[in-house]
Amino acid sequence: ASVIDEEVREIVDTCYKKAKKIIEDHMEQLHASAALLMEKEKIGREEFESLFDADNNQADSLTNEETV
């Protein structure tokens, strides 16, 4: 049973680290989407996905508006 517990703990720890890294890597987009949701209450899939588009500056502009 302890071997299974160790394996489960290792799987959970690995998944936790991956999830944390994804959130940290996309923190700017996360804040931009939160700001947009506070403004509009609802956003569509395209609008949400555009926040993650490297060529789109919407996330930058929303972040800058918050600091002004």
C-alpha positions as CSV (number, residue, x, y, z in Angstrom):
1,A,0.0,0.0,0.0
2,S,2.9,2.4,0.7
3,V,4.3,1.8,-2.7
4,I,1.0,2.8,-4.3
5,D,0.8,5.9,-2.0
6,E,4.2,7.0,-3.1
7,E,3.3,6.6,-6.8
8,V,0.1,8.5,-6.3
9,R,1.9,11.3,-4.4
10,E,4.5,11.5,-7.2
11,I,1.8,11.8,-9.9
12,V,-0.1,14.4,-7.9
13,D,3.1,16.4,-7.2
14,T,4.1,16.3,-10.9
15,C,0.7,17.4,-12.1
16,Y,0.7,20.2,-9.4
17,K,4.0,21.5,-10.7
18,K,2.9,21.4,-14.3
19,A,-0.4,23.3,-13.4
20,K,1.5,25.9,-11.4
21,K,4.0,26.5,-14.3
22,I,1.1,26.9,-16.8
23,I,-0.5,29.5,-14.5
24,E,2.8,31.3,-13.9
25,D,3.6,31.3,-17.6
26,H,0.2,32.9,-18.5
27,M,-0.2,35.2,-15.5
28,E,-0.5,38.3,-17.7
29,Q,-3.3,36.7,-19.8
30,L,-5.0,35.5,-16.6
31,H,-5.1,39.1,-15.3
32,A,-6.2,40.5,-18.6
33,S,-9.0,38.0,-18.8
34,A,-10.1,38.8,-15.3
35,A,-10.1,42.6,-16.1
36,L,-12.1,41.9,-19.3
37,L,-14.6,39.8,-17.4
38,M,-15.0,42.5,-14.7
39,E,-15.8,44.9,-17.5
40,K,-18.1,42.8,-19.7
41,E,-19.2,39.9,-17.3
42,K,-19.1,37.5,-20.3
43,I,-16.6,36.9,-23.1
44,G,-16.7,34.6,-26.0
45,R,-14.3,31.9,-26.9
46,E,-12.6,34.0,-29.6
47,E,-12.2,36.9,-27.3
48,F,-10.7,34.7,-24.6
49,E,-8.4,32.9,-27.0
50,S,-7.2,36.2,-28.4
51,L,-5.7,37.0,-25.0
52,F,-3.3,34.1,-25.5
53,D,-2.4,35.1,-29.1
54,A,1.2,36.1,-29.2
55,D,0.5,38.6,-32.0
56,N,-2.3,40.3,-30.2
57,N,-1.6,43.2,-27.8
58,Q,-5.0,43.2,-26.1
59,A,-3.6,41.6,-23.0
60,D,-0.9,44.3,-22.8
61,S,-3.4,47.1,-23.3
62,L,-5.7,45.8,-20.7
63,T,-2.9,45.5,-18.2
64,N,-1.7,49.0,-19.0
65,E,-5.2,50.4,-18.5
66,E,-5.3,48.9,-15.0
67,T,-2.1,50.7,-14.0
68,V,-3.2,54.1,-15.4
